[in-house]
Amino acid sequence: MKKILMATAAAALMAGSAQAASIVNGSFEIASDGYSNPVSGGFTTLNAVSNAIQGWTVSNGSVDWINGYWAAADGTHSIDLSGNGNGWIEQTFATNAGTLYTVTYYLSGNPDAGSVGKNAVIEALINNSTIQLSDITGIKGDSHDQMNWELKRFQFTAQGSQTTLRFQSLTNNPYGAAIDNVSISPVPEPATWAMMIGGFGLVGGAMRRRSRMQTAIA
């Protein structure tokens, strides 16, 4: 039974590693070498082309890098995609061509905006193609402590060995949508699921047989 479990786990790990992709610093907690984090309880406005956030590039306009100024979805940091105006952040990562991936992130909005920020909108793009439009209507932060973060997700099929993910604000004022806790994971192929289910079925059958044998001996 142990051998079956090990074989099933190994098959799942091999399939996963072949498809693996990962976002660096998806919660924006870490500064790149030579840069400093924003002061605790505040934020730093970053202009293009800044690489101050490890793994990410501010590729257009400006964004606010938040550190405890309001409650984050994960950790203490997040991004307001409109700094002095609308901004873009992006990251390029390794992918496996033909593999389907799921991207998740958390969305809210600048609670300082009042009525100005009620219709903040962002685009999520893969290799310059828009995949998802998201607005903050109904989820904008009520206060710095109550940000009402909402989970968002979308899927894409990788076209090559590298993929660029970009989030960009469509709100050209200082009160944009906020994002946090960005992650990516491959969607298991049907064959991988079948292998895992089959392995667990064998394990279950072996356990039932062992139980019957132990009952008969008793």
C-alpha positions in Angstrom: 0.0 0.0 0.0 2.9 2.4 0.8 4.3 1.7 -2.6 1.0 2.6 -4.3 0.8 5.8 -2.3 4.4 6.7 -3.2 3.8 6.0 -6.8 0.6 8.1 -6.9 2.3 11.0 -5.2 5.3 10.8 -7.4 3.2 10.8 -10.5 1.3 13.9 -9.3 4.5 15.7 -8.4 6.0 14.9 -11.8 2.9 16.2 -13.6 2.8 19.3 -11.5 6.5 20.1 -11.9 6.3 19.8 -15.6 3.5 22.5 -15.7 4.7 24.6 -12.7 4.6 28.4 -12.8 5.0 30.8 -9.9 4.5 34.4 -9.2 7.4 36.1 -7.3 6.4 38.2 -4.4 2.7 38.0 -5.1 1.8 39.9 -2.0 4.3 42.7 -2.7 6.0 42.3 0.7 9.6 42.3 -0.5 11.8 45.1 -1.9 14.4 44.5 -4.6 18.0 44.7 -3.6 19.1 48.3 -3.2 15.5 49.5 -2.5 13.6 50.2 0.7 10.1 49.2 1.7 7.6 52.0 2.3 7.6 53.3 5.8 5.2 51.2 8.0 1.8 52.7 8.0 2.4 54.6 4.8 3.1 54.2 1.1 5.5 55.0 -1.6 4.6 56.3 -5.1 6.6 54.4 -7.7 6.9 55.7 -11.3 7.7 53.9 -14.5 10.1 52.2 -15.0 10.6 51.1 -11.3 11.8 47.7 -10.2 11.6 48.5 -6.5 9.1 45.7 -5.8 10.9 42.4 -6.1 9.7 40.4 -9.1 7.6 43.3 -10.5 8.1 46.2 -12.9 6.0 49.4 -12.8 5.9 49.6 -16.6 3.7 52.6 -17.2 2.4 55.6 -15.2 2.7 55.3 -11.4 1.3 53.1 -8.6 1.3 53.4 -4.8 3.1 50.7 -2.9 1.2 50.3 0.3 2.7 49.2 3.6 0.1 49.1 6.4 -1.6 52.3 5.3 -4.7 50.1 5.0 -5.3 46.4 5.8 -3.9 44.1 3.2 -5.5 40.9 1.9 -2.2 39.1 2.8 0.6 40.4 4.9 0.9 44.2 5.2 1.5 45.3 1.6 -0.7 45.8 -1.4 -0.8 48.0 -4.6 -3.0 50.9 -5.5 -2.8 50.8 -9.3 -3.4 54.5 -9.5 -0.5 56.5 -8.0 -0.6 60.1 -9.4 -2.7 58.6 -12.2 -3.3 55.2 -13.8 -0.4 52.8 -13.6 0.7 49.3 -14.7 2.6 46.6 -13.0 3.8 43.4 -14.7 5.8 40.2 -14.2 7.2 37.7 -16.6 7.5 34.1 -15.5 8.2 30.6 -16.9 5.3 28.6 -18.3 4.7 25.4 -20.2 3.2 25.9 -23.6 -0.3 24.5 -24.0 -0.9 24.3 -20.2 -4.0 25.9 -18.7 -3.3 28.1 -15.7 -5.4 29.8 -13.1 -4.5 33.3 -11.8 -6.0 34.5 -8.6 -5.8 37.9 -6.9 -7.7 40.0 -4.4 -9.3 43.3 -5.4 -10.6 46.3 -3.5 -10.3 50.1 -3.9 -8.8 53.1 -2.2 -11.0 53.9 0.8 -9.9 57.6 0.7 -11.6 58.1 -2.7 -15.2 58.7 -1.5 -17.5 58.9 -4.5 -14.6 59.5 -6.9 -13.3 55.9 -6.6 -16.6 54.0 -6.8 -16.1 53.0 -10.4 -12.4 52.2 -10.5 -11.6 49.6 -13.2 -8.5 47.4 -13.9 -7.5 45.2 -16.7 -5.6 41.9 -16.3 -3.6 41.1 -19.4 -1.6 38.1 -20.6 1.1 38.9 -23.1 -0.7 42.2 -23.9 -4.1 40.6 -24.5 -6.9 41.6 -22.1 -8.2 38.5 -20.2 -10.3 40.2 -17.5 -11.9 43.5 -16.7 -12.7 44.1 -13.1 -14.4 47.0 -11.3 -14.6 47.7 -7.6 -18.3 48.6 -7.5 -19.7 47.2 -4.3 -16.4 46.1 -2.9 -14.5 49.3 -2.4 -12.9 49.6 1.0 -15.2 51.1 3.6 -12.2 52.2 5.7 -8.5 51.5 6.2 -9.5 48.6 8.5 -12.4 47.3 6.4 -11.1 46.9 2.9 -13.7 44.3 1.7 -11.1 42.4 -0.4 -12.8 40.1 -3.0 -11.2 37.1 -4.6 -10.9 37.3 -8.4 -9.7 34.6 -10.8 -9.2 34.0 -14.5 -7.6 31.3 -16.7 -5.3 31.3 -19.7 -3.5 28.8 -21.8 0.3 29.4 -22.1 1.5 30.0 -25.6 5.2 29.6 -24.8 7.9 29.1 -22.3 7.5 32.6 -20.8 4.3 34.6 -20.1 3.9 38.2 -19.0 1.1 39.0 -16.6 0.1 42.7 -16.3 -2.4 44.6 -14.2 -3.3 48.1 -15.3 -5.6 50.8 -14.0 -8.1 52.4 -16.2 -8.7 55.1 -13.6 -6.8 58.3 -14.3 -6.9 59.8 -10.9 -5.0 59.1 -7.6 -7.8 56.8 -6.3 -7.5 53.5 -8.1 -8.3 49.9 -7.6 -6.1 48.0 -5.1 -4.7 44.5 -5.7 -3.0 42.0 -3.4 -2.0 38.3 -3.0 -1.5 37.4 -6.7 -0.9 33.7 -7.4 -0.9 31.2 -10.3 -1.3 27.4 -10.5 -1.6 24.9 -13.3 -5.0 23.2 -13.9 -4.4 19.5 -13.6 -4.9 17.6 -16.9 -7.7 14.9 -16.9 -5.1 12.2 -17.2 -3.4 13.4 -14.1 -6.7 13.4 -12.2 -7.5 9.9 -13.5 -4.1 8.6 -12.3 -4.5 10.1 -8.9 -8.1 8.8 -8.5 -7.1 5.4 -9.7 -4.2 5.3 -7.2 -6.4 6.3 -4.4 -9.0 3.7 -5.5 -6.3 1.0 -5.3 -5.3 2.2 -1.8 -8.9 2.1 -0.7 -9.3 -1.5 -2.1 -6.1 -2.6 -0.3 -7.3 -1.2 3.0 -10.7 -2.9 2.7 -9.0 -6.3 1.9 -6.7 -5.9 4.9 -9.6 -5.0 7.1 -11.5 -8.2 6.0 -8.4 -10.3 6.6 -7.9 -8.9 10.1 -11.6 -9.6 10.9 -11.4 -13.2 9.6 -8.2 -13.8 11.7 -9.9 -12.4 14.8 
